Amino acid sequence: MDTSLDKSLQEVIANMGWHSAPFEVDSAVIKVRCRKELDDQTTELRIERHRPGGKAWHTGSWFLLSYRSKTLQETDVLLLQKVADCLDQVPDDVGERWLEMSRPEETVAETSAPTPVFLQGGDQLEIRLTLACNEECLFCNSSQGAQNLFPSKMGAEQALIQGKEAGATRLVLSGGEPLLVAWVPDLLRKAQELNYRIVTLQTNAVLLNNDPVLQSILPWKPELFISMHGTSKETVGAITRRPELFEPKLAGIEKSLASGLRCGFNFVLCKLNRHEFTPFIDWVAARPRDNLFVCLSFIAPIGSAWTHREELIPRMSNVVGEVMTGLDRAVEHGIELVVGENCGIPTCVEPRLREFAEPFDGDRPVSVPPDKTKIPACKKCHWNPRCSGIFKRYIEMYSDEEFGDSGVDPIRS
């Protein structure tokens, strides 16, 4: 590691009259071994990413600071205080990026035999570059068990090559927050060399408020798919659990739009933000609309969303009226909008949703994933070939009484 933050910490330690060994990284923990005198016992400082409920000597907004020592002397406490003060002055996005850049590639298990994960048939490849994120969304679906996780540059580049050989023309780079990964620009360059037709970078846009980060991706002109789940700091902060990042998020969005990159906004509807969907559409309409689009998703009962299901997951029939009001408003504004198939509302709940369905392509058939199912009534539904089914856990929560043959022919083919 050789960053300005490393040097700042080394200076703080030296100014306190301590000697420090080169920084080490064990898993996701940065270790700094310090001695007051060369023959003294070692006090090990340990810095890791902030996590809710994490135990530490000092808890910062983006980090946890702890120590290991046989005894804790007054000089140890003074050192810990100075290091904590130094880290507290570091902006969250800078600190989180430093932690991510410091992680050795082997600390996160990479797919042992890289098998690209395709969506919508065989032409779109999605890979995760990291599970780390500077937001902590209540309904996050990133998990250690992800089968498409490639946390090393070499592994990710190999996945792109394999994907291209298998026929992929579109690429999605996701996380966590992929912009925490320092070599994302290199991967965008590789995607261009391999002639991927569309490259989408999923992001929360917080780091795009950092001009060097935005400038580093501009030459490759990726499409940005930005998570934006409301219009107010209160709502977005409640969902992301990082309200202090609301302003940087907005600034990152505005800078991205001004840069000319095509930007999509992903609004995941849940109990906490259902009332802000139509205001969100108005918020989008206030921005230049020639290079943006909106994707509406319904919260999926997987990952953290299932843990917080009572707080987050509404009954679809209870919110579909608000959804349609927002969709109609988007039409009035002339906003390009699509309702996602894999994470949308089955259209038998409201047939007019079919007006906003993803375009159907016979070469990319819709399949029913393992965590979804179909009910007997689906066999009679005109939309059945285009429907990915109902989440099994949703039926566990609310039953299947909302779903069935609507008797309405598909609008798009």
C-alpha positions in Angstrom: 0.0 0.0 0.0 1.3 3.5 -0.8 -1.4 6.1 -0.4 -1.7 9.5 1.1 -3.8 8.1 4.0 -1.0 5.5 4.7 1.5 8.4 5.0 -0.8 10.5 7.2 -1.2 7.6 9.6 2.5 6.9 9.6 3.2 10.6 10.4 0.7 10.6 13.2 2.3 7.5 14.7 5.8 8.9 14.3 4.8 12.3 15.8 3.7 10.5 18.9 7.1 9.0 19.3 6.2 5.5 18.1 7.8 3.2 15.6 5.5 1.4 13.1 6.1 -1.6 11.0 4.8 -1.7 7.3 1.1 -2.0 7.2 -0.3 -5.5 6.9 -3.7 -6.7 5.7 -5.3 -9.9 7.0 -8.6 -10.6 5.4 -10.4 -7.2 5.6 -8.4 -5.9 8.6 -5.5 -3.4 8.2 -3.0 -4.1 11.0 -0.4 -1.6 12.1 2.2 -2.9 14.7 3.6 -0.1 16.8 6.3 0.1 19.5 7.2 3.0 21.7 10.8 1.7 21.8 12.3 -1.0 19.7 12.5 -3.4 22.6 9.1 -2.6 24.0 6.0 -4.8 23.6 4.0 -4.4 20.5 0.6 -2.6 20.3 -1.3 -3.6 17.2 -3.8 -1.2 15.8 -6.6 -2.8 13.7 -8.6 -0.8 11.2 -11.6 -2.3 9.4 -14.8 -1.3 7.6 -17.6 0.0 9.8 -20.5 -2.5 10.3 -23.6 -2.1 12.4 -23.1 -3.6 15.8 -19.3 -4.0 15.3 -17.3 -3.9 18.5 -14.3 -1.6 18.6 -12.3 0.8 20.8 -13.5 3.6 18.5 -16.3 3.6 16.0 -16.1 6.0 13.1 -18.6 6.7 10.3 -16.7 4.5 7.9 -14.3 2.5 10.1 -13.8 0.5 13.3 -10.6 1.0 15.2 -9.5 -1.6 17.7 -6.2 -2.8 19.2 -4.3 -5.8 20.5 -1.9 -5.5 23.4 -0.9 -7.4 26.5 -1.6 -4.3 28.6 -3.2 -0.9 27.7 -1.0 1.9 29.0 -1.7 5.6 29.0 0.6 6.0 26.0 -1.4 3.4 24.1 -4.6 5.3 24.7 -3.0 8.6 23.5 -1.9 6.9 20.3 -5.3 5.4 19.7 -6.9 8.8 20.2 -4.6 10.4 17.7 -5.2 7.7 15.1 -9.0 7.9 15.7 -8.8 11.7 15.2 -6.9 11.3 12.0 -9.3 8.7 10.6 -12.4 10.7 11.7 -11.2 13.6 9.4 -11.1 11.4 6.4 -14.3 11.7 4.2 -16.3 8.5 4.1 -15.9 7.8 0.4 -12.1 8.3 0.6 -11.7 6.0 3.6 -13.9 3.3 2.2 -12.0 3.4 -1.1 -8.7 3.1 0.8 -10.0 0.1 2.7 -11.1 -1.6 -0.5 -7.9 -0.8 -2.3 -5.9 -2.3 0.6 -7.6 -5.6 0.5 -5.5 -8.5 -0.9 -7.2 -10.2 -3.9 -7.3 -13.5 -2.1 -9.4 -12.2 0.9 -12.6 -12.7 -1.0 -13.3 -16.1 -2.5 -13.4 -15.9 -6.2 -15.4 -18.3 -8.3 -13.0 -21.3 -8.4 -13.8 -22.2 -12.0 -15.0 -18.9 -13.5 -18.4 -19.5 -15.1 -19.9 -16.3 -16.5 -23.4 -15.7 -15.2 -25.9 -14.7 -18.0 -29.2 -13.0 -17.7 -31.9 -12.7 -20.3 -30.6 -15.6 -22.3 -27.1 -15.7 -23.6 -26.1 -12.2 -24.6 -25.7 -10.4 -21.3 -23.0 -11.1 -18.8 -23.1 -9.8 -15.2 -20.2 -10.0 -12.8 -19.7 -8.6 -9.3 -16.4 -7.0 -8.6 -16.8 -6.6 -4.8 -19.3 -7.1 -2.0 -18.1 -4.0 -0.2 -20.3 -0.9 -0.3 -20.4 2.6 1.1 -24.2 2.3 1.6 -25.9 -0.3 3.8 -29.3 -0.8 2.1 -31.9 -2.6 4.1 -32.8 -4.8 1.1 -29.3 -5.4 -0.2 -29.1 -8.8 -2.1 -25.3 -9.0 -2.3 -24.0 -12.0 -0.5 -20.8 -14.0 0.2 -22.4 -16.9 -1.8 -22.6 -14.9 -5.1 -21.6 -17.2 -7.9 -20.5 -14.4 -10.2 -18.0 -12.7 -7.8 -14.6 -11.8 -9.4 -12.7 -9.7 -6.9 -9.4 -9.8 -8.8 -8.5 -7.9 -11.9 -7.2 -11.1 -13.6 -10.2 -13.1 -12.8 -12.6 -10.4 -13.9 -10.8 -10.0 -17.2 -10.9 -13.7 -17.8 -14.7 -13.7 -17.1 -15.1 -11.0 -19.8 -13.1 -13.1 -22.3 -15.1 -16.2 -21.5 -18.4 -14.3 -21.7 -17.5 -12.9 -25.1 -16.5 -16.3 -26.4 -19.9 -17.6 -25.2 -21.7 -15.0 -27.2 -22.3 -12.1 -24.7 -22.6 -8.7 -26.3 -23.7 -6.7 -23.2 -21.8 -6.5 -19.9 -23.0 -5.5 -16.4 -20.5 -4.6 -13.7 -22.0 -4.7 -10.2 -21.2 -5.1 -6.6 -21.4 -4.0 -3.7 -20.2 -0.7 -5.1 -17.9 -1.4 -8.0 -16.4 2.1 -8.0 -14.7 1.1 -4.7 -12.5 -1.1 -6.9 -9.5 0.8 -8.2 -9.1 -1.2 -11.4 -12.6 -0.6 -12.8 -11.2 1.8 -15.5 -8.9 -1.0 -16.7 -11.8 -3.4 -16.9 -13.9 -0.9 -18.9 -10.9 -0.6 -21.3 -10.8 -4.4 -21.6 -14.6 -4.5 -22.3 -14.0 -2.0 -25.1 -11.2 -4.0 -26.5 -13.5 -7.1 -26.6 -16.2 -5.1 -28.4 -19.0 -5.4 -25.8 -21.8 -3.5 -27.4 -23.2 -2.1 -24.1 -21.4 -1.8 -20.8 -23.4 -0.9 -17.7 -21.9 0.1 -14.4 -24.3 -0.3 -11.5 -23.5 2.3 -8.8 -25.0 4.4 -6.0 -23.3 7.5 -7.6 -21.7 8.6 -4.2 -18.2 8.2 -5.5 -19.0 10.0 -8.8 -19.0 13.2 -6.8 -15.3 12.7 -6.6 -14.0 14.2 -9.9 -11.0 11.9 -10.3 -13.3 8.9 -10.1 -15.7 10.2 -12.6 -12.9 11.3 -15.0 -11.3 7.8 -14.8 -14.4 6.2 -16.4 -15.4 8.8 -18.9 -13.1 7.7 -21.7 -15.0 4.4 -21.8 -18.5 5.9 -21.8 -20.2 3.2 -19.7 -23.9 3.4 -19.1 -24.6 4.1 -15.5 -27.4 2.3 -13.6 -27.9 4.3 -10.4 -29.7 3.2 -7.4 -32.0 6.0 -6.3 -34.9 5.0 -4.0 -36.6 8.2 -3.2 -36.4 12.0 -3.3 -35.9 13.0 0.4 -32.9 12.6 2.6 -35.2 11.0 5.3 -36.5 8.2 3.0 -33.2 7.5 1.1 -31.3 7.7 4.4 -33.7 5.2 6.0 -33.2 2.7 3.2 -29.4 3.1 2.7 -28.7 3.6 6.4 -26.3 6.3 5.4 -28.2 9.6 5.4 -25.0 11.6 5.5 -24.2 10.4 1.9 -27.5 11.8 0.5 -25.9 15.1 -0.7 -22.8 13.5 -2.2 -25.1 11.0 -4.0 -27.2 13.8 -5.5 -24.0 15.7 -6.5 -22.6 12.5 -8.1 -25.8 12.1 -10.1 -25.8 15.7 -11.3 -22.1 15.5 -12.4 -22.8 12.2 -14.2 -25.7 13.7 -16.1 -23.6 16.8 -17.0 -20.8 14.5 -18.3 -23.0 13.1 -21.0 -23.1 9.6 -19.8 -26.3 7.7 -20.3 -27.9 7.3 -16.8 -30.6 4.9 -15.7 -32.2 5.2 -12.3 -33.3 2.1 -10.4 -36.1 2.7 -8.0 -36.8 -0.3 -5.8 -40.3 0.1 -4.4 -40.9 -0.9 -0.8 -43.0 0.2 2.2 -40.6 2.9 3.1 -40.7 4.8 -0.3 -44.0 3.9 -1.9 -45.2 7.4 -1.3 -42.2 8.9 -3.1 -42.5 7.1 -6.4 -44.6 9.7 -8.2 -42.5 12.6 -6.7 -39.4 10.7 -7.9 -40.8 10.7 -11.4 -41.2 14.5 -11.2 -37.7 14.7 -9.9 -36.4 12.8 -12.9 -38.5 15.0 -15.2 -36.7 18.1 -13.9 -33.4 16.8 -15.4 -32.4 16.6 -19.1 -34.3 13.6 -20.4 -32.5 12.9 -23.7 -30.0 10.5 -22.1 -31.7 8.9 -19.1 -34.2 6.2 -18.3 -36.0 4.8 -15.2 -36.3 1.2 -14.1 -39.0 0.3 -11.5 -38.4 -2.8 -9.4 -40.5 -4.3 -6.6 -38.5 -5.3 -3.6 -37.5 -9.0 -3.9 -37.8 -11.2 -0.8 -34.2 -12.2 -0.8 -31.1 -11.2 1.1 -31.5 -8.5 3.7 -35.0 -7.7 2.4 -36.2 -11.0 3.8 -34.6 -10.3 7.2 -36.5 -7.0 7.3 -39.6 -8.2 5.4 -42.3 -6.9 7.8 -40.7 -3.5 7.6 -40.1 -3.5 3.9 -42.2 -5.8 1.7 -45.8 -4.5 1.0 -48.6 -6.5 -0.5 -48.5 -5.8 -4.3 -52.2 -5.2 -4.6 -51.9 -2.5 -1.9 -49.3 -0.5 -3.8 -50.1 -1.1 -7.4 -52.4 2.0 -7.5 -49.6 4.2 -6.5 -47.3 2.5 -9.0 -49.7 3.2 -11.9 -50.1 6.8 -10.9 -46.3 7.2 -11.1 -46.1 5.3 -14.4 -48.8 7.5 -15.9 -46.9 10.5 -14.7 -43.8 9.2 -16.5 -45.8 8.9 -19.7 -46.9 12.5 -19.3 -43.3 13.7 -18.9 -42.1 11.6 -21.8 -39.7 9.6 -19.6 -38.3 6.3 -20.9 -39.4 3.8 -18.2 -39.5 0.0 -17.9 -40.8 -2.3 -15.2 -38.2 -5.0 -14.6 -39.4 -8.6 -15.3 -37.2 -10.5 -12.8 -37.9 -8.0 -10.0 -41.2 -6.5 -11.1 -44.9 -7.0 -10.2 -46.5 -9.9 -12.0 -48.8 -8.3 -14.6 -51.9 -10.3 -13.6 -52.0 -8.0 -10.5 -52.5 -5.1 -12.9 -52.6 -5.8 -16.7 -51.7 -2.2 -17.6 -48.2 -3.0 -16.3 -47.7 -4.7 -19.6 -47.5 -1.4 -21.3 -44.2 -0.9 -19.4 -42.8 -4.4 -19.7 -39.3 -5.1 -21.0 -39.3 -5.7 -24.7 -39.7 -9.3 -25.5 -37.1 -11.1 -27.6 -37.6 -14.7 -28.7 -33.8 -15.2 -28.6 -33.8 -14.3 -24.9 -36.7 -16.3 -23.4 -37.9 -15.6 -19.9 -37.3 -18.5 -17.5 -38.5 -19.2 -13.9 -35.6 -19.0 -11.5 -35.3 -21.5 -8.5 -36.6 -18.9 -6.0 -39.8 -18.3 -8.0 -42.8 -20.5 -8.9 -45.9 -20.4 -11.0 -49.4 -21.4 -9.9 -52.0 -23.4 -11.8 -53.8 -20.3 -13.1 -50.5 -19.3 -14.9 -51.1 -22.0 -17.5 -54.2 -20.2 -18.8 -52.6 -16.7 -18.8 -51.8 -15.1 -22.1 -48.7 -13.5 -20.6 -47.3 -16.8 -19.2 -44.4 -17.2 -21.8 -43.2 -13.7 -20.8 -43.5 -14.0 -17.0 -40.8 -15.2 -14.7 -43.2 -16.2 -12.0 -43.8 -15.2 -8.3 -41.3 -15.3 -5.5 -42.0 -18.3 -3.3 -41.2 -16.3 -0.2 -43.7 -13.6 -1.3 -46.4 -16.3 -1.4 -45.2 -17.5 2.0 -45.9 -13.9 3.3 -49.1 -13.1 1.5 -50.4 -16.3 -0.3 -51.1 -16.4 -4.0 -54.6 -14.9 -4.0 -53.6 -11.8 -5.9 -52.4 -13.7 -8.9 -54.2 -15.4 -11.8 -55.2 -15.2 -15.4 -56.1 -11.6 -16.2 -57.6 -12.5 -19.5 -55.9 -9.7 -21.3 -53.7 -10.2 -24.4 -50.1 -9.0 -24.3 -49.7 -5.4 -25.5 -46.1 -5.9 -26.8 -44.8 -8.9 -28.7 
